[in-house]
Amino acid sequence: MHEILKLLPHRYPFLLIDRILEADPEHFRVLKNVTFNEPFFPGHFPDHPVMPGVLIIEAMAQATVASLATRPDFDPGSLAYLAGVDDARFIKPVTPGDALILEGSLRYRRGLGKSEVRGLVEGEEVARANLTFVVRGR
């Protein structure tokens, strides 16, 4: 967790990843433990808690940027902004108790990053999206 806090500017309640399992310049695997005490579950939905798709996308973005921030060509004084989401699909609900694995590939050059990310629960794909980032100074 401390490694993630060094790589991302996000903090509770908006830090949505828990552990970097693997990261190299082109691939990553990140863990998000989905717990019942997440701040969004009381309202989404009270009788059937489901992680909102937009927050799954945000977790994918954070996983990508945490990986991006480990690259030697990434300036630690800059921020990566989500610039686009393409071909997003939500295949199965993500619910409390799930270990959401976010895995993907990353391409980065001259301030522009692109990733293809899949969300998996127990090895089964639950979501996927293609993300675009721009990197700018603070």
C-alpha positions as a Markdown table, in Angstrom:
| # | Residue | x | y | z |
|---|---|---|---|---|
| 1 | Met | 0.0 | 0.0 | 0.0 |
| 2 | His | 2.8 | 2.4 | 0.8 |
| 3 | Glu | 4.2 | 1.9 | -2.7 |
| 4 | Ile | 0.9 | 3.0 | -4.2 |
| 5 | Leu | 0.7 | 6.1 | -2.0 |
| 6 | Lys | 4.1 | 7.1 | -3.5 |
| 7 | Leu | 2.9 | 6.6 | -7.1 |
| 8 | Leu | -0.6 | 8.1 | -7.0 |
| 9 | Pro | -2.0 | 11.3 | -5.7 |
| 10 | His | -5.3 | 9.6 | -4.7 |
| 11 | Arg | -6.3 | 9.1 | -1.1 |
| 12 | Tyr | -9.3 | 7.7 | 0.8 |
| 13 | Pro | -12.1 | 7.5 | -0.1 |
| 14 | Phe | -11.0 | 7.7 | -3.7 |
| 15 | Leu | -7.9 | 5.4 | -3.7 |
| 16 | Leu | -9.4 | 2.3 | -5.4 |
| 17 | Ile | -6.5 | -0.1 | -5.6 |
| 18 | Asp | -4.8 | -2.0 | -2.8 |
| 19 | Arg | -1.7 | -3.8 | -4.2 |
| 20 | Ile | 0.5 | -3.9 | -7.2 |
| 21 | Leu | 1.0 | -7.6 | -7.9 |
| 22 | Glu | 3.2 | -7.1 | -11.1 |
| 23 | Ala | 4.3 | -4.1 | -13.0 |
| 24 | Asp | 6.8 | -3.6 | -15.8 |
| 25 | Pro | 7.0 | -1.0 | -18.6 |
| 26 | Glu | 4.4 | -2.7 | -20.7 |
| 27 | His | 2.2 | -4.9 | -18.4 |
| 28 | Phe | 0.6 | -4.8 | -15.0 |
| 29 | Arg | -1.6 | -6.7 | -12.5 |
| 30 | Val | -3.1 | -4.9 | -9.6 |
| 31 | Leu | -5.5 | -6.0 | -6.8 |
| 32 | Lys | -8.6 | -4.2 | -5.6 |
| 33 | Asn | -10.2 | -5.9 | -2.5 |
| 34 | Val | -13.9 | -5.0 | -2.7 |
| 35 | Thr | -15.2 | -4.8 | 0.8 |
| 36 | Phe | -18.7 | -4.2 | 2.1 |
| 37 | Asn | -17.6 | -1.0 | 3.9 |
| 38 | Glu | -16.8 | 0.8 | 0.7 |
| 39 | Pro | -18.4 | 4.3 | 0.9 |
| 40 | Phe | -20.5 | 3.8 | -2.3 |
| 41 | Phe | -22.3 | 0.5 | -1.3 |
| 42 | Pro | -24.9 | 2.0 | 1.0 |
| 43 | Gly | -26.4 | 3.9 | -2.0 |
| 44 | His | -25.5 | 1.5 | -4.8 |
| 45 | Phe | -27.6 | -0.5 | -4.1 |
| 46 | Pro | -28.8 | -0.9 | -0.5 |
| 47 | Asp | -30.4 | -4.3 | -1.0 |
| 48 | His | -28.0 | -5.6 | -3.7 |
| 49 | Pro | -24.6 | -3.9 | -3.4 |
| 50 | Val | -22.8 | -3.6 | -6.7 |
| 51 | Met | -19.6 | -1.7 | -7.4 |
| 52 | Pro | -20.5 | 1.1 | -9.9 |
| 53 | Gly | -19.1 | 0.6 | -13.4 |
| 54 | Val | -17.6 | 4.1 | -13.3 |
| 55 | Leu | -15.6 | 3.2 | -10.2 |
| 56 | Ile | -14.4 | 0.0 | -11.9 |
| 57 | Ile | -13.1 | 2.2 | -14.7 |
| 58 | Glu | -11.5 | 4.5 | -12.2 |
| 59 | Ala | -9.8 | 1.5 | -10.5 |
| 60 | Met | -8.6 | 0.5 | -14.0 |
| 61 | Ala | -7.2 | 4.0 | -14.5 |
| 62 | Gln | -5.4 | 4.0 | -11.2 |
| 63 | Ala | -3.9 | 0.6 | -11.9 |
| 64 | Thr | -2.6 | 1.9 | -15.2 |
| 65 | Val | -1.2 | 5.1 | -13.8 |
| 66 | Ala | 0.5 | 3.3 | -10.9 |
| 67 | Ser | 2.2 | 1.1 | -13.4 |
| 68 | Leu | 3.0 | 4.1 | -15.6 |
| 69 | Ala | 4.6 | 5.9 | -12.6 |
| 70 | Thr | 7.1 | 3.1 | -12.2 |
| 71 | Arg | 8.6 | 3.7 | -15.7 |
| 72 | Pro | 12.0 | 5.4 | -15.8 |
| 73 | Asp | 10.7 | 7.8 | -18.5 |
| 74 | Phe | 7.8 | 9.1 | -16.2 |
| 75 | Asp | 8.4 | 12.4 | -14.5 |
| 76 | Pro | 7.4 | 12.0 | -10.8 |
| 77 | Gly | 6.5 | 15.7 | -10.7 |
| 78 | Ser | 3.7 | 15.2 | -13.3 |
| 79 | Leu | 0.1 | 13.9 | -13.2 |
| 80 | Ala | -1.6 | 11.5 | -15.6 |
| 81 | Tyr | -5.1 | 12.5 | -16.5 |
| 82 | Leu | -7.7 | 10.1 | -17.9 |
| 83 | Ala | -8.4 | 11.5 | -21.4 |
| 84 | Gly | -10.6 | 8.7 | -22.9 |
| 85 | Val | -12.4 | 5.5 | -22.3 |
| 86 | Asp | -13.2 | 3.3 | -25.3 |
| 87 | Asp | -15.0 | 0.0 | -25.7 |
| 88 | Ala | -15.9 | -0.3 | -22.0 |
| 89 | Arg | -17.9 | -3.4 | -21.2 |
| 90 | Phe | -19.3 | -4.7 | -17.9 |
| 91 | Ile | -19.8 | -8.4 | -18.1 |
| 92 | Lys | -20.7 | -9.4 | -14.5 |
| 93 | Pro | -21.4 | -7.4 | -11.3 |
| 94 | Val | -18.5 | -6.8 | -8.9 |
| 95 | Thr | -19.8 | -7.3 | -5.3 |
| 96 | Pro | -18.5 | -7.1 | -1.7 |
| 97 | Gly | -16.0 | -9.9 | -1.0 |
| 98 | Asp | -14.6 | -10.0 | -4.6 |
| 99 | Ala | -10.9 | -9.7 | -5.2 |
| 100 | Leu | -10.9 | -7.7 | -8.4 |
| 101 | Ile | -7.7 | -8.2 | -10.4 |
| 102 | Leu | -7.0 | -5.5 | -12.9 |
| 103 | Glu | -4.5 | -6.6 | -15.6 |
| 104 | Gly | -3.5 | -4.9 | -18.7 |
| 105 | Ser | -1.0 | -3.7 | -21.2 |
| 106 | Leu | 0.4 | -0.2 | -21.4 |
| 107 | Arg | 2.0 | 1.9 | -24.2 |
| 108 | Tyr | 3.5 | 5.2 | -23.3 |
| 109 | Arg | 5.4 | 7.8 | -25.4 |
| 110 | Arg | 5.9 | 11.5 | -25.1 |
| 111 | Gly | 3.1 | 12.3 | -22.6 |
| 112 | Leu | 0.5 | 10.0 | -24.1 |
| 113 | Gly | -0.5 | 6.6 | -22.6 |
| 114 | Lys | -2.8 | 4.0 | -23.8 |
| 115 | Ser | -3.9 | 0.8 | -22.0 |
| 116 | Glu | -6.1 | -2.2 | -22.5 |
| 117 | Val | -7.4 | -3.4 | -19.1 |
| 118 | Arg | -9.4 | -6.3 | -18.0 |
| 119 | Gly | -11.0 | -6.8 | -14.6 |
| 120 | Leu | -11.1 | -10.4 | -13.4 |
| 121 | Val | -12.8 | -12.0 | -10.4 |
| 122 | Glu | -11.8 | -15.6 | -9.7 |
| 123 | Gly | -10.1 | -15.7 | -13.1 |
| 124 | Glu | -13.3 | -14.7 | -14.9 |
| 125 | Glu | -13.5 | -11.5 | -16.9 |
| 126 | Val | -16.0 | -9.1 | -15.4 |
| 127 | Ala | -15.1 | -5.8 | -17.2 |
| 128 | Arg | -12.8 | -4.5 | -19.8 |
| 129 | Ala | -11.9 | -1.1 | -21.3 |
| 130 | Asn | -9.3 | 0.8 | -23.4 |
| 131 | Leu | -8.0 | 3.9 | -21.7 |
| 132 | Thr | -6.1 | 6.9 | -22.9 |
| 133 | Phe | -4.1 | 9.2 | -20.6 |
| 134 | Val | -2.2 | 12.5 | -21.0 |
| 135 | Val | 0.6 | 13.4 | -18.7 |
| 136 | Arg | 1.1 | 17.0 | -17.7 |
| 137 | Gly | 3.2 | 18.9 | -15.1 |
| 138 | Arg | 1.4 | 19.9 | -12.0 |
